[in-house]
Amino acid sequence: MTTPFRDVRMTGFGPRIPVADVLTLLHQRVQPLPTESVTLDQMSNRILAERVLAPVNVPAFAKSAMDGFAVHSADCPGTVHIIGESLPAQPFPRRIAPGEAVRIMTGAPIPAGAEGVVPVEQTERSGDQLTVRVPIPIGKHIIRVGEDVTQGTALFSPGWRLRPQDVGILAAIGVGTTTVIRRPRVAVLVTGNELLPPGEKPEGFHIVDSNSVMLAALITRDGGRPATIQRIPDQPETIRTALAQAEADLILVSGGTSVGTEDHAPRVLAELGELAVHGIAMRPAAPTGIGFLPDGRIVMLLPGNPVSCLCAYDLFAGRVIRRLGGQSWEWPFRSQVVPLASDVRSVVGRVDYLRVKVESGQAAVTAGGPSSLSSAVSADGFVLVDAHQELLPAGEMVTVYLYA
Amino acid sequence: MTTPFRDVRMTGFGPRIPVADVLTLLHQRVQPLPTESVTLDQMSNRILAERVLAPVNVPAFAKSAMDGFAVHSADCPGTVHIIGESLPAQPFPRRIAPGEAVRIMTGAPIPAGAEGVVPVEQTERSGDQLTVRVPIPIGKHIIRVGEDVTQGTALFSPGWRLRPQDVGILAAIGVGTTTVIRRPRVAVLVTGNELLPPGEKPEGFHIVDSNSVMLAALITRDGGRPATIQRIPDQPETIRTALAQAEADLILVSGGTSVGTEDHAPRVLAELGELAVHGIAMRPAAPTGIGFLPDGRIVMLLPGNPVSCLCAYDLFAGRVIRRLGGQSWEWPFRSQVVPLASDVRSVVGRVDYLRVKVESGQAAVTAGGPSSLSSAVSADGFVLVDAHQELLPAGEMVTVYLYA
């Protein structure tokens, strides 16, 4: 599937690679990163790289599930004598005999000899005398040793995404650090002599770089760590140096990837390593390029047009980041299935990425071409027109992937 | 709806407040926080507090949508003379006459006089001679001034959650900072003499605090900022001091909220401010308390049992955090509608929070009571049994809210 390098500058692309083939290539060549160790405060949403067996029973001692009184079953219902109390971490120190009860709090250790707990609401107290109004079967309201987690149980397997409660149970079993897939470091290189840094005002023929802030937000959303953001001029040597030096697992290059005279990134990438893909059968983002450096770093050449950049990110770069990070590479988007508001024409063999707004229960394509970021800003999500589809007629049910 | 304080310690709750009433109270009394100013790198996922009008046209100059040649329409198809080039931020300096063409890159300024752009793929070049193979109507492949964003357009309204592309367009129009709702600062106070800090191993009758790490992850998920996490003993004075001093918009107290002798938090809260709710008609998490301090800080008393804590968070605390932060307080969870695997009994008037696993397309309640965090760890999500329901029979279609 690798395409030998052909300089397309000012001659145009040759045959474009189908989107499906690009996805197959990426799925084969991109694998989860090595692992790292993290502490509890950093575990949420991370992908486990190890199997976790419970090293202890939870609870390690029988404890009360209720605020009430620890009693003998044979005494209930009936009247018993309160001889002390059991508080969390302050157990009642001796065995209780028939006719005796111990005041107990939720979570406190069950005194030796006690067979059950009667909730405070089902008792009446007068001094040290306690009247239990209900029968208390053996084991009632007692949390047994290992009832929550039994020592030796496999709690989690590699690949599991840790949710808040999962981090909680790791704390409960005494785990303080665990091994997870490392978060991908992603470098962003924005090329373009016309670009001003975000935060400045557009002036004359200079425009403000909007892709870097958009990409940084997307990378973070997908669990990546934006490493460096560099704006560099459209010069082969500068691009070469920046690619060679970027300390990252993935380098996203924005701009300079097409067929213009100033589009140097594909040639530089081919010289430094491998340009595996350049020119994809899709609209927008056809000029997208994908390659690999000899040390394994992945390079994705995203078009400079903001919508093309977003499209190439959604279709390819986001998936690569999630896969590097050990996550599913499927889209994290919610989706909705609604009828299309009007006809959409495409070309067989090409995938189209439509920005749509869901209005009155229908998906309407928003105004604006690939240079119009407003077409994505005014959209609720996107619809893909598959390669085999030439026409999506109005009323056709389509899946809208909602922008997150 | 405010309940006058009644000391329920070791006597049990009185009538419990319906979940729906608690939600009404919270919705009325919790309002979005004041605003703050943030820079572009912090805008993603924030809630706008201002209306954003575009101060400029994007683009501010007519530019090319393609790599190709700027031409006169009347010359196409036909042969023209290449007289120079227009690169981004390096426009061709003079007007082009009929019969002339200028090589142009995507995004470069359209030279004066040019009427359209012919893509490089539709041309043949021989030295300075260019053969254009297709007609080029006026305006073809030219991005007009203001085509993406017209100066003065209202781009966003207050309350809008900024997505990555929205941050991009703000950069493009020259916005460097914007006003958003402040992220709620949330303090977590964990009470319990039996608790060891997360990261330690459980020992003897001491257990490890798992709620603080779980709550910190939940708070972050919902856009809050975990401020301080404090573990404090079950002493009224310590709780009073911690409540009084917590620098936060919301204080979550874990543990010590029920009817045991060591449950001081409700009384302390009633003394310092207002205990608006204590005892809710739900299972688990019935002992949940909610109140307000005189300076407006919100206090939520969450049960110490980990599942009860999670339940009270999901039903109330998460909603409060999202509402304080200007977000919708609806659940951020994906959901699935599937049949219930077996009968579930409840009590009319009470809301039940069931942890369920979705297996073979059915929702099966997981094993374990409110002290068993494993019941939430082994679950894919939760199902609510509404207050009016006494029995959910096997096969009943239920909505499973998937844990995120």
Chai-1 contact restraints between the chains, C-beta under 6 A:
chainA,res_idxA,chainB,res_idxB,connection_type,confidence,min_distance_angstrom,max_distance_angstrom,comment,restraint_id
A,M10,B,V120,contact,1.0,0.0,6.0,A-B,restraint_1
A,G12,B,V120,contact,1.0,0.0,6.0,A-B,restraint_2
A,G12,B,E121,contact,1.0,0.0,6.0,A-B,restraint_3
A,L40,B,P198,contact,1.0,0.0,6.0,A-B,restraint_4
A,L40,B,G199,contact,1.0,0.0,6.0,A-B,restraint_5
A,L40,B,V213,contact,1.0,0.0,6.0,A-B,restraint_6
A,S44,B,A217,contact,1.0,0.0,6.0,A-B,restraint_7
A,V56,B,P202,contact,1.0,0.0,6.0,A-B,restraint_8
A,A60,B,P202,contact,1.0,0.0,6.0,A-B,restraint_9
A,F61,B,F205,contact,1.0,0.0,6.0,A-B,restraint_10
A,A65,B,S371,contact,1.0,0.0,6.0,A-B,restraint_11
A,D67,B,S258,contact,1.0,0.0,6.0,A-B,restraint_12
A,D67,B,V259,contact,1.0,0.0,6.0,A-B,restraint_13
A,D67,B,G260,contact,1.0,0.0,6.0,A-B,restraint_14
A,P88,B,N193,contact,1.0,0.0,6.0,A-B,restraint_15
A,P88,B,E194,contact,1.0,0.0,6.0,A-B,restraint_16
A,A89,B,N193,contact,1.0,0.0,6.0,A-B,restraint_17
A,A89,B,E194,contact,1.0,0.0,6.0,A-B,restraint_18
A,A89,B,F205,contact,1.0,0.0,6.0,A-B,restraint_19
A,A89,B,H206,contact,1.0,0.0,6.0,A-B,restraint_20
A,P91,B,F205,contact,1.0,0.0,6.0,A-B,restraint_21
A,M105,B,G260,contact,1.0,0.0,6.0,A-B,restraint_22
A,M105,B,E262,contact,1.0,0.0,6.0,A-B,restraint_23
A,P109,B,F205,contact,1.0,0.0,6.0,A-B,restraint_24
A,V120,B,M10,contact,1.0,0.0,6.0,A-B,restraint_25
A,V120,B,G12,contact,1.0,0.0,6.0,A-B,restraint_26
A,V120,B,V259,contact,1.0,0.0,6.0,A-B,restraint_27
A,E121,B,G12,contact,1.0,0.0,6.0,A-B,restraint_28
A,I143,B,S371,contact,1.0,0.0,6.0,A-B,restraint_29
A,D148,B,S372,contact,1.0,0.0,6.0,A-B,restraint_30
A,D148,B,S374,contact,1.0,0.0,6.0,A-B,restraint_31
A,V149,B,S374,contact,1.0,0.0,6.0,A-B,restraint_32
A,R163,B,Y403,contact,1.0,0.0,6.0,A-B,restraint_33
A,P164,B,M214,contact,1.0,0.0,6.0,A-B,restraint_34
A,P164,B,A217,contact,1.0,0.0,6.0,A-B,restraint_35
A,P164,B,L218,contact,1.0,0.0,6.0,A-B,restraint_36
A,Q165,B,M214,contact,1.0,0.0,6.0,A-B,restraint_37
A,Q165,B,L310,contact,1.0,0.0,6.0,A-B,restraint_38
A,Q165,B,L373,contact,1.0,0.0,6.0,A-B,restraint_39
A,Q165,B,A376,contact,1.0,0.0,6.0,A-B,restraint_40
A,Q165,B,V377,contact,1.0,0.0,6.0,A-B,restraint_41
A,D166,B,V377,contact,1.0,0.0,6.0,A-B,restraint_42
A,V167,B,V213,contact,1.0,0.0,6.0,A-B,restraint_43
A,V167,B,A217,contact,1.0,0.0,6.0,A-B,restraint_44
A,G168,B,S210,contact,1.0,0.0,6.0,A-B,restraint_45
A,G168,B,V213,contact,1.0,0.0,6.0,A-B,restraint_46
A,G168,B,M214,contact,1.0,0.0,6.0,A-B,restraint_47
A,G168,B,P306,contact,1.0,0.0,6.0,A-B,restraint_48
A,G168,B,L373,contact,1.0,0.0,6.0,A-B,restraint_49
A,I169,B,L373,contact,1.0,0.0,6.0,A-B,restraint_50
A,I169,B,V377,contact,1.0,0.0,6.0,A-B,restraint_51
A,A171,B,P198,contact,1.0,0.0,6.0,A-B,restraint_52
A,A171,B,V208,contact,1.0,0.0,6.0,A-B,restraint_53
A,A171,B,S210,contact,1.0,0.0,6.0,A-B,restraint_54
A,A171,B,V213,contact,1.0,0.0,6.0,A-B,restraint_55
A,A172,B,V208,contact,1.0,0.0,6.0,A-B,restraint_56
A,A172,B,S210,contact,1.0,0.0,6.0,A-B,restraint_57
A,G174,B,K201,contact,1.0,0.0,6.0,A-B,restraint_58
A,G174,B,P202,contact,1.0,0.0,6.0,A-B,restraint_59
A,G176,B,G199,contact,1.0,0.0,6.0,A-B,restraint_60
A,N193,B,P88,contact,1.0,0.0,6.0,A-B,restraint_61
A,N193,B,A89,contact,1.0,0.0,6.0,A-B,restraint_62
A,E194,B,P88,contact,1.0,0.0,6.0,A-B,restraint_63
A,E194,B,A89,contact,1.0,0.0,6.0,A-B,restraint_64
A,P198,B,L40,contact,1.0,0.0,6.0,A-B,restraint_65
A,P198,B,A171,contact,1.0,0.0,6.0,A-B,restraint_66
A,G199,B,G176,contact,1.0,0.0,6.0,A-B,restraint_67
A,K201,B,G174,contact,1.0,0.0,6.0,A-B,restraint_68
A,P202,B,V56,contact,1.0,0.0,6.0,A-B,restraint_69
A,P202,B,A60,contact,1.0,0.0,6.0,A-B,restraint_70
A,P202,B,G174,contact,1.0,0.0,6.0,A-B,restraint_71
A,F205,B,F61,contact,1.0,0.0,6.0,A-B,restraint_72
A,F205,B,A89,contact,1.0,0.0,6.0,A-B,restraint_73
A,F205,B,P91,contact,1.0,0.0,6.0,A-B,restraint_74
A,F205,B,P109,contact,1.0,0.0,6.0,A-B,restraint_75
A,H206,B,A89,contact,1.0,0.0,6.0,A-B,restraint_76
A,V208,B,A171,contact,1.0,0.0,6.0,A-B,restraint_77
A,V208,B,A172,contact,1.0,0.0,6.0,A-B,restraint_78
A,S210,B,G168,contact,1.0,0.0,6.0,A-B,restraint_79
A,S210,B,A171,contact,1.0,0.0,6.0,A-B,restraint_80
A,S210,B,A172,contact,1.0,0.0,6.0,A-B,restraint_81
A,V213,B,L40,contact,1.0,0.0,6.0,A-B,restraint_82
A,V213,B,V167,contact,1.0,0.0,6.0,A-B,restraint_83
A,V213,B,G168,contact,1.0,0.0,6.0,A-B,restraint_84
A,V213,B,A171,contact,1.0,0.0,6.0,A-B,restraint_85
A,M214,B,P164,contact,1.0,0.0,6.0,A-B,restraint_86
A,M214,B,Q165,contact,1.0,0.0,6.0,A-B,restraint_87
A,M214,B,G168,contact,1.0,0.0,6.0,A-B,restraint_88
A,A217,B,S44,contact,1.0,0.0,6.0,A-B,restraint_89
A,A217,B,P164,contact,1.0,0.0,6.0,A-B,restraint_90
A,A217,B,V167,contact,1.0,0.0,6.0,A-B,restraint_91
A,L218,B,P164,contact,1.0,0.0,6.0,A-B,restraint_92
A,S258,B,D67,contact,1.0,0.0,6.0,A-B,restraint_93
A,V259,B,D67,contact,1.0,0.0,6.0,A-B,restraint_94
A,V259,B,V120,contact,1.0,0.0,6.0,A-B,restraint_95
A,G260,B,D67,contact,1.0,0.0,6.0,A-B,restraint_96
A,G260,B,M105,contact,1.0,0.0,6.0,A-B,restraint_97
A,E262,B,M105,contact,1.0,0.0,6.0,A-B,restraint_98
A,P306,B,G168,contact,1.0,0.0,6.0,A-B,restraint_99
A,L310,B,Q165,contact,1.0,0.0,6.0,A-B,restraint_100
A,S371,B,A65,contact,1.0,0.0,6.0,A-B,restraint_101
A,S371,B,I143,contact,1.0,0.0,6.0,A-B,restraint_102
A,S372,B,D148,contact,1.0,0.0,6.0,A-B,restraint_103
A,L373,B,Q165,contact,1.0,0.0,6.0,A-B,restraint_104
A,L373,B,G168,contact,1.0,0.0,6.0,A-B,restraint_105
A,L373,B,I169,contact,1.0,0.0,6.0,A-B,restraint_106
A,S374,B,D148,contact,1.0,0.0,6.0,A-B,restraint_107
A,S374,B,V149,contact,1.0,0.0,6.0,A-B,restraint_108
A,A376,B,Q165,contact,1.0,0.0,6.0,A-B,restraint_109
A,V377,B,Q165,contact,1.0,0.0,6.0,A-B,restraint_110
A,V377,B,D166,contact,1.0,0.0,6.0,A-B,restraint_111
A,V377,B,I169,contact,1.0,0.0,6.0,A-B,restraint_112
A,Y403,B,R163,contact,1.0,0.0,6.0,A-B,restraint_113
